[in-house]
């Protein structure tokens, strides 16, 4: 396992070093730069979608949606990232506590 991790680290380092060594001091073309700038947003959207919809998209956790809406609203109003995350977590937790308190099943 240690050898596999070390080999993966070396391959990762070589892969990351290949770009600057091939390009040298030339800048990326505008199209490649636009694609590279869009990749993190697309990856985050995909991870968020998979996390919200659950395994094979059958386990939708709807209690996360109001928390996400609160976080997005606060972010649109230019609040800090930490404030948005904390407010979203508090909203989601409050909804889950209210659902648990009103449920007849104590293990929900």
N, C-alpha and C positions, 0 to 999 in steps of 0.2 A: 504494500500500500504506500509506503514511504517513497519507494522508487517511482511509482506511478504519479504521485503528487509532484515529486521533483521533476520528472520528465514533462509533465503538463506545465509546470512553471517555466521551464526552459523553452518549450515550444511557444508559450504565450509571450515570453520576452522577445524571442526571435520574430514572431509574427508582428508584434508592435514596433519593432525596430525596422522591419522591412519597408514600411511606408515612407518614413523620412529618408532612408538610405536610397530608395528608388527615386523619389521626387527631388531630393537635394534641397536647394533653397527655393525651388519653384512653388508657388501657391497652388492649392487645389483649384480645379475649374469651378465656376459658380454653380453648375448643376450638381457636381459631386458634393460641394459644401452644403447645398440646400438639402440633399438627401441625408447627409450626415447629421444635419441639424434636426431633421424631422424624425430620425430613428428613436431617440429617447422618448419622445412624446408618444409615438406609436407603440413602443414596448410597454410604457406605463399604462396606456389605455387597454392594451391586451391583457396585462396582468390584473388590472382592476376588474375587467369584465369577467375573467375566469374566476377571480376571487368572489365576486358578487353572485355569480350564477352557480357555483359549486361544481362538484364532480359530475362530469358529463352534462352539465347545465340543467340538472334536475333538482338541485338543492338551493333554490333561490332564498337568500336570507334578506327578506324585505326590511328588516329593522335597520340595516346598514344604509338604506337609501335616504331616510331623513337626515342622518348624520352626515352623509356625503353632501346632501343639499345645503346643510348649514355650513359645512366647510367651504363649499364652492361659493356660497353667497358672501361669506366673510372675505374670501380671497378676492372676489370681484370688487369688494369695497377696500381693497389694498391693506388688509390686515396682515400680520406676519404669518409665516408658515406654521410656527409653533402654536400660535393662537388658533388658527384654523383647525389644526389637528386635534388640539385639546377640546375645542368646542364640538367637533364632530364626534369624538369619542364619548364625551359627556352626554350628548344627545342620544347616541345609540345605546349607551348603558342605561340611561333613564327610561327609554322605551322598553328595553328588555326587563328592567326591574318592574315596571308597571305591568307588563304582560305576565311576569312570574307571580306578582301579587294577586292578579285577578284570575289566575288559572287555578283550576281544581287540582291539577297534577303538581305536586311539590317538586318533582324532578325535572320539570320543563326547563 
